[in-house]
Amino acid sequence: MKVSRGIFLLFFIGLFLGAQDRDIKIGVLALRGEENALKSWSATADFLSGEIPEYRFSILPISFEDLDGVIQDKRVHFILCNTAQYVDLSSRYDVSRIVTMKRDILGESYTSFGGVFFTRSDREDLESLRDTRGRNLAAVDQISLGGWIALWRELNDRGIAPGKFFKSIAYLGTHDEVVYAVGDGRYDMGTVRTDTLENMAAEGLIHMEDFKLIPLDGKSAPPPNADFPCLVSTRLYPEWPLAKLPQTPSSLAEDIATSLISLSPDSPAARAAGIRGWTIPQNYQTVHDCFFELKIGPYRKTIPIRLMDIISQYLLWILLVFFTIVSLISVVFYILSLNRKLRQSEKQLKEMATYDLLTGLPNRRFFQDYAEKTLELCRRRGCRMALYYIDLDRFKPVNDTYGHETGDQLLAEVGQRLLKQMRKSDLCARIGGDEFVALIQDVEQDKGFDTVARRIINEISHPYFVNEREIKIGVSMGLSFYPDMGSDLEVLMRKADAALYDAKEKGRGSFRIYRES
């Protein structure tokens, strides 16, 4: 009888532990409070649970002050936080970005944001940066990029030390609270991330006409952001990334990245979060540059250790084993330095393994992995997919005439032109030399694909200006379709290649659809 009870107990313990392994927590910075975070992101968790049914996903709202503790205790598997926090966490906890958010602003996708330096519109005494000296500033948090650090960098460029320039700086925890505090007159001015004022106005919480920007009139003014649709005072930085914690399986991260990149802008998950989906991880070097200038995050100044303090505290120990300790410390620091360099090299190798360094587009390896996952999604959903095999015309003479450096610059420009012709849900990759491929989902064979093909041919055929030379090239394409022309990637690639060969034979500068001979 005791043996039977023990077996049942072990069985239920196993079920419990198995269920825990399938529960995936996504930590989300509660930018505008916990309730708003759950409202915005729970639909994304439901979407992932449907796309990857072997796991159950849920959202854990996290405040600025609780973020470190949550990661140290391994209470989440993924973290969605602001850009500044990601850069800081990546250096301290080895978290790694898998996708970058595409913010929905006036129905368009934006992958960058900045900071807004504002006050009430009736404050006639605050018309310039000079007027803010000796005033009270409300900010979000010391680690909030849009809600403090972006403005701090602009002030630093103008030789202003905020702690001495302003009468006080208060960190109120959320962007909404900063806006309310300035609107109520509790603080003279505030700083929040771009789109905060617009979103609050759209929700009926404030009126835009009650607030105005404070110009940052001084030397080293930030570059213009005339094409940005929201009020902005600072430079722009890449949007929030979704990052994987070290203990989270890489295979799960890849499945999540594939599912999120395929997310439609009109899906419930995207609408609830106020985004238009996700894209491949962006380059966060501009944030590193900001941190380096301000000496914060990974670049913060270390506090020097005084030798006399060490001697007075550990005098007897130092006298007994002085040389041993010095040797051990040297070895430890050497090993730590090697480990740090190895981790950095590993990160660089991972990026080099999946992206083409010349054009910045995904490479053949990334394309094959992504295409296989996309085909599997199409099989499950019953959707169509078009594969474009793209090859440049008259490219070899460019290398022969002007040299490979000019040819490389031309390829980089071609890659950017191709990327601009793709939808956010499509994939364009360079697979070698002057060959590119594109995957376009949800395409009808009898319409739509030809418009894309002609648009690509027209765009690539426009003249290029490289090293003060005008260069003209062309492009030919071969197309194949899933499922009409094959059910696996190898077959589709072979047929698209055959169609490309046919296009080359028929005079180039055109596209052909694979036809059985």
C-alpha positions in Angstrom: 0.0 0.0 0.0 2.9 2.4 0.9 4.6 1.5 -2.4 1.4 2.4 -4.4 1.1 5.7 -2.6 4.7 6.5 -3.4 4.2 5.7 -7.1 1.2 8.0 -7.3 3.1 10.8 -5.5 6.0 10.5 -7.9 3.6 10.5 -10.8 1.9 13.7 -9.7 5.2 15.4 -8.9 6.4 14.5 -12.4 3.2 16.0 -13.9 3.7 19.2 -11.9 7.4 19.6 -12.9 6.5 18.9 -16.5 3.8 21.6 -16.5 6.3 24.1 -15.0 8.8 23.4 -17.8 6.0 24.2 -20.3 5.1 27.5 -18.6 7.0 30.3 -20.3 7.1 33.8 -18.7 7.7 36.9 -20.7 8.7 39.8 -18.4 7.4 43.2 -19.7 8.5 46.5 -18.4 5.4 48.2 -17.1 6.0 51.4 -18.9 2.6 52.8 -18.0 1.7 50.6 -15.1 1.0 46.9 -14.6 -2.6 46.9 -15.7 -1.7 48.6 -18.9 1.1 46.1 -19.5 -1.2 43.1 -19.1 -3.8 44.7 -21.3 -1.3 45.4 -24.0 0.7 42.2 -24.1 -1.6 39.3 -22.9 -2.8 38.9 -26.5 0.8 38.3 -27.6 1.1 35.6 -25.0 -2.1 34.0 -26.3 -0.8 34.3 -29.9 2.4 32.5 -29.0 0.6 29.8 -27.1 -1.4 29.1 -30.3 1.6 29.2 -32.5 3.7 27.0 -30.3 1.2 24.7 -28.5 3.7 22.7 -26.6 4.2 25.7 -24.3 2.0 28.1 -22.4 3.0 31.7 -22.5 2.1 34.4 -19.9 3.0 38.0 -19.2 4.7 39.2 -16.0 4.6 43.1 -15.6 7.9 44.4 -14.1 8.6 47.8 -12.6 11.9 49.6 -13.2 13.2 48.8 -9.6 12.2 45.1 -9.8 13.8 44.3 -13.1 17.2 43.1 -11.7 15.7 40.9 -9.1 13.4 39.2 -11.5 16.3 38.3 -13.8 18.6 37.2 -11.0 15.9 34.9 -9.6 15.2 33.5 -13.2 11.5 34.2 -12.8 11.2 34.9 -16.6 12.4 33.3 -19.8 12.2 36.4 -22.0 12.3 40.1 -21.3 10.7 43.0 -23.2 12.2 46.2 -21.9 13.3 49.5 -23.0 16.4 49.9 -25.2 18.6 51.3 -22.5 17.8 48.4 -20.1 18.5 45.9 -22.8 22.0 47.3 -23.4 22.7 47.3 -19.7 21.3 43.8 -19.1 23.1 42.3 -22.1 26.4 43.3 -20.5 25.5 42.2 -17.0 23.4 39.1 -17.6 24.2 38.0 -21.1 20.6 38.4 -22.4 20.4 38.4 -26.2 17.9 40.1 -28.5 15.9 38.0 -30.9 13.5 40.5 -32.5 12.8 44.3 -32.5 9.4 45.9 -32.1 7.8 47.8 -34.9 5.8 50.6 -33.3 2.4 51.6 -34.8 2.3 55.3 -35.3 -0.5 56.7 -37.4 -0.8 53.4 -39.2 2.9 53.2 -40.2 5.7 51.1 -38.8 8.6 52.7 -36.9 11.6 51.0 -35.3 13.0 54.0 -33.6 12.1 56.5 -30.8 13.5 59.3 -28.8 12.8 61.7 -26.0 10.4 64.7 -25.6 11.4 67.7 -23.5 8.1 69.5 -22.8 6.1 71.8 -20.5 2.6 73.2 -20.3 1.6 75.4 -23.3 0.7 78.3 -21.0 4.2 78.5 -19.5 5.3 81.6 -21.3 8.4 81.7 -19.0 9.7 78.5 -20.5 10.5 79.2 -24.2 14.0 77.9 -24.5 16.6 75.6 -22.7 18.1 78.7 -21.1 14.7 79.4 -19.3 14.8 76.0 -17.6 17.8 76.7 -15.4 16.9 76.4 -11.7 13.5 74.8 -12.5 12.0 71.4 -11.4 12.2 68.5 -13.9 10.1 65.4 -13.8 11.6 62.3 -15.5 10.6 58.6 -15.6 13.5 56.6 -14.3 17.3 56.8 -14.3 17.5 53.9 -16.7 14.6 55.0 -19.0 16.1 55.9 -22.4 13.2 57.9 -23.8 12.2 59.2 -20.3 15.5 60.5 -19.2 18.8 59.3 -20.8 18.1 60.6 -24.3 17.6 64.1 -22.9 20.6 63.8 -20.6 22.8 63.1 -23.6 21.6 66.2 -25.4 22.2 68.3 -22.3 25.7 66.7 -21.9 26.5 67.7 -25.5 25.7 71.3 -24.6 28.0 71.2 -21.6 25.1 71.1 -19.1 25.4 69.1 -15.9 21.7 68.4 -15.1 22.2 68.0 -11.4 23.6 71.5 -11.2 21.5 73.1 -14.0 18.1 72.1 -12.7 16.8 72.9 -9.2 15.7 69.2 -8.8 15.1 66.1 -10.9 12.4 63.7 -9.8 11.9 60.2 -11.2 8.2 59.3 -11.0 8.2 55.7 -12.3 5.9 55.9 -15.3 5.5 58.1 -18.4 1.9 58.8 -17.6 2.7 60.1 -14.2 5.3 62.5 -15.6 2.8 64.0 -18.0 0.2 64.3 -15.3 2.7 66.0 -12.9 3.6 68.6 -15.5 0.0 69.1 -16.5 -1.0 69.6 -12.8 1.8 72.1 -12.3 3.7 70.0 -9.7 6.8 70.2 -11.9 7.9 72.9 -14.4 8.8 70.6 -17.2 9.2 66.9 -18.0 10.7 64.4 -20.3 9.0 61.2 -21.7 9.6 59.0 -24.7 8.1 59.9 -28.1 4.5 59.0 -28.7 3.6 59.2 -25.0 1.7 62.5 -25.4 0.1 61.3 -28.6 -1.1 58.0 -27.1 -2.5 59.6 -24.0 -4.3 62.2 -26.1 -5.7 59.4 -28.3 -7.0 57.7 -25.1 -8.7 60.9 -24.0 -6.4 61.3 -21.0 -4.9 64.7 -22.0 -5.3 67.4 -24.7 -2.2 67.9 -26.9 -2.8 71.6 -27.1 -2.1 71.8 -23.3 1.6 71.0 -23.9 4.5 72.3 -26.0 8.1 71.4 -26.7 11.0 73.3 -25.1 13.6 73.8 -27.9 17.1 72.6 -27.2 18.7 75.7 -28.7 22.5 75.3 -28.5 25.5 73.9 -30.2 25.7 70.2 -31.2 22.0 70.2 -32.0 20.6 66.7 -32.7 20.0 65.8 -36.4 16.6 66.7 -37.7 13.8 64.2 -37.5 11.4 65.9 -39.9 10.0 62.5 -41.1 9.2 61.3 -37.5 5.4 61.6 -36.9 5.5 62.5 -33.2 6.9 65.3 -31.1 10.6 64.7 -30.6 13.4 66.6 -28.9 16.4 64.2 -29.1 18.2 61.9 -31.4 16.3 58.7 -32.3 17.3 55.2 -31.0 16.2 51.7 -32.0 12.9 50.4 -30.5 12.4 47.9 -27.8 13.8 44.4 -28.3 12.5 41.1 -27.0 15.5 39.4 -25.5 16.2 35.8 -24.4 17.7 35.0 -21.0 20.7 32.7 -20.9 18.8 29.8 -19.4 16.1 29.8 -22.1 16.6 27.2 -24.9 17.8 28.7 -28.2 15.4 26.5 -30.2 12.4 28.0 -28.4 13.8 31.5 -29.0 14.0 30.7 -32.8 10.4 29.5 -32.9 9.2 32.6 -31.1 11.2 34.9 -33.4 9.8 33.2 -36.5 6.2 33.4 -35.2 6.5 37.1 -34.1 8.1 38.1 -37.4 5.1 36.6 -39.2 2.6 38.4 -37.0 0.2 40.5 -39.1 -0.2 44.2 -38.2 -4.0 43.6 -38.1 -3.8 40.7 -35.7 -5.4 41.1 -32.2 -2.0 40.8 -30.6 -0.5 43.6 -32.6 -3.5 45.9 -32.1 -3.6 45.3 -28.4 0.1 46.2 -28.1 -0.2 49.2 -30.4 2.5 47.8 -32.7 2.6 46.7 -36.3 4.6 43.5 -35.6 8.2 42.6 -35.2 11.3 42.6 -37.3 14.9 41.2 -37.2 17.0 42.5 -34.4 18.2 46.1 -35.0 21.6 47.5 -34.5 21.9 49.0 -31.0 25.3 50.6 -31.4 23.8 54.1 -31.1 22.7 53.3 -27.6 26.2 52.0 -26.8 27.5 55.3 -28.1 25.1 57.2 -25.8 26.1 55.1 -22.8 29.8 55.6 -23.5 29.4 59.4 -23.7 27.6 59.5 -20.4 29.8 56.8 -18.8 26.8 54.8 -17.6 25.6 51.2 -17.9 28.4 49.0 -19.2 30.7 52.1 -19.4 30.1 53.4 -15.9 33.2 54.6 -14.0 34.5 52.2 -11.4 35.2 53.4 -7.9 38.9 53.0 -7.2 39.9 50.7 -4.3 42.3 52.4 -1.9 45.3 50.3 -1.1 45.5 51.5 2.6 41.9 50.2 3.1 42.8 46.8 1.9 46.0 46.7 4.0 44.3 47.8 7.2 41.4 45.3 6.8 43.5 42.2 5.8 46.9 43.0 7.3 47.7 39.6 8.8 46.4 37.7 5.8 48.5 39.9 3.4 51.6 39.4 5.5 51.2 35.6 5.5 50.2 34.9 1.9 51.0 38.1 0.0 52.7 36.5 -3.0 50.1 33.8 -3.3 47.2 36.2 -3.3 48.8 38.4 -5.9 49.4 35.4 -8.2 45.8 34.2 -7.7 44.4 37.6 -8.4 46.4 37.9 -11.6 45.3 34.5 -12.8 41.6 35.2 -12.0 41.6 38.5 -13.8 43.3 37.0 -16.7 40.7 34.2 -16.9 37.8 36.7 -16.5 39.3 38.8 -19.3 39.6 35.8 -21.6 36.0 34.7 -20.8 34.7 38.2 -21.5 36.5 38.3 -24.9 35.2 34.8 -25.7 31.6 35.8 -25.0 32.0 38.9 -27.1 33.5 36.9 -29.9 30.7 34.3 -29.6 28.1 37.0 -30.0 29.9 38.4 -33.1 30.2 35.0 -34.6 26.5 34.3 -34.1 25.6 37.5 -36.0 28.2 36.8 -38.7 26.8 33.3 -39.1 23.3 34.5 -39.9 23.8 37.9 -41.6 25.7 39.0 -44.7 28.3 41.5 -43.5 28.3 43.4 -46.9 24.6 44.1 -47.3 23.2 43.6 -43.8 20.7 41.2 -45.2 20.1 37.6 -43.9 22.6 35.1 -45.4 22.0 31.7 -47.0 22.0 29.9 -43.7 19.4 32.2 -42.1 17.3 32.1 -45.3 17.2 28.3 -45.3 16.2 28.0 -41.6 13.6 30.8 -42.0 12.2 29.3 -45.2 11.8 25.8 -43.8 9.9 27.3 -40.8 7.8 29.5 -43.1 6.9 26.5 -45.3 5.8 24.6 -42.2 3.6 27.5 -41.2 2.1 27.6 -44.7 1.4 23.9 -44.6 -0.4 24.3 -41.3 -2.4 27.4 -42.4 -2.9 26.5 -46.1 -1.4 29.7 -47.4 0.6 30.4 -50.6 4.1 31.5 -50.8 6.2 32.9 -53.7 10.0 32.4 -54.0 11.9 35.0 -56.1 15.4 34.0 -57.3 17.1 37.2 -58.2 20.3 37.7 -60.2 22.0 40.9 -61.3 22.7 41.6 -65.0 25.9 43.2 -66.1 27.5 43.0 -62.6 30.7 41.3 -63.6 31.9 44.1 -65.8 31.5 46.5 -62.8 34.1 44.5 -60.8 36.3 44.1 -63.9 36.2 47.8 -64.8 36.0 49.6 -61.4 37.4 47.0 -59.0 35.8 44.9 -56.2 35.6 47.7 -53.7 33.2 49.5 -56.1 31.4 46.3 -56.7 30.9 45.7 -53.0 29.5 49.2 -52.5 27.1 48.6 -55.4 25.9 45.3 -53.9 25.3 47.0 -50.5 23.1 49.6 -52.3 21.3 46.8 -54.2 20.5 45.1 -50.9 19.0 48.2 -49.4 16.9 48.8 -52.5 15.6 45.2 -52.4 14.8 45.6 -48.8 12.7 48.7 -49.4 10.5 46.7 -51.9 9.7 44.0 -49.4 6.7 44.1 -47.0 7.6 43.9 -43.3 6.4 40.2 -43.2 8.6 39.2 -46.2 12.2 38.0 -46.2 15.0 39.1 -48.6 18.4 37.5 -48.3 21.7 37.5 -50.1 22.8 33.9 -50.9 26.1 34.6 -52.6 27.8 36.8 -55.2 25.2 38.8 -57.0 22.4 36.4 -56.2 19.5 37.2 -53.9 16.3 35.5 -52.9 13.0 36.7 -51.5 10.1 34.9 -49.8 6.7 36.5 -50.0 3.8 34.9 -48.1 0.1 35.0 -48.7 0.5 35.7 -52.4 -1.9 34.7 -55.2 -0.2 33.1 -58.2 -2.4 35.0 -60.7 -2.0 38.5 -59.2 0.3 40.5 -57.0 3.6 38.7 -57.6 4.0 40.4 -61.0 3.6 43.8 -59.5 6.4 43.1 -57.0 8.6 41.6 -59.7 8.2 44.7 -62.0 8.8 47.0 -59.0 12.0 45.2 -58.1 13.2 45.3 -61.7 12.4 49.0 -62.0 14.1 49.9 -58.7 17.3 47.9 -59.3 17.6 49.2 -62.9 17.8 52.9 -61.7 21.4 54.3 -62.0 23.8 54.0 -59.1 26.3 56.6 -58.0 29.3 55.0 -56.5 32.6 56.8 -55.9 31.4 59.7 -58.1 30.6 57.2 -61.0 27.3 56.5 -62.5 26.8 52.8 -62.9 23.9 51.0 -64.5 23.0 47.4 -64.0 19.9 45.3 -64.5 18.2 42.3 -62.8 16.5 39.1 -63.9 14.3 36.9 -61.8 12.8 33.4 -61.7 9.7 32.6 -59.7 8.2 29.5 -58.2 5.2 29.0 -56.0 4.3 26.9 -53.0 2.3 24.6 -53.1 1.7 24.7 -56.8 5.3 24.0 -57.9 6.6 22.0 -54.9 6.3 21.3 -51.2 9.9 21.7 -50.1 12.5 24.4 -50.3 15.0 22.4 -52.5 12.4 21.9 -55.2 11.2 25.5 -55.2 14.7 26.8 -55.4 15.6 24.5 -58.3 12.5 25.6 -60.2 13.0 29.3 -59.5 16.6 28.9 -60.7 15.4 27.3 -63.9 13.0 30.1 -64.4 15.8 32.6 -63.8 17.9 30.9 -66.5 15.0 31.2 -68.9 14.7 34.9 -68.1 18.4 35.3 -68.8 18.1 33.5 -72.1 15.1 35.6 -73.1 17.1 38.9 -73.0 17.5 39.7 -69.3 15.9 42.5 -67.4 12.7 40.5 -67.0 11.1 37.8 -64.8 9.8 34.3 -65.7 7.6 31.9 -63.8 8.7 28.3 -63.8 7.0 26.2 -66.5 7.3 22.5 -67.0 9.1 21.9 -70.3 
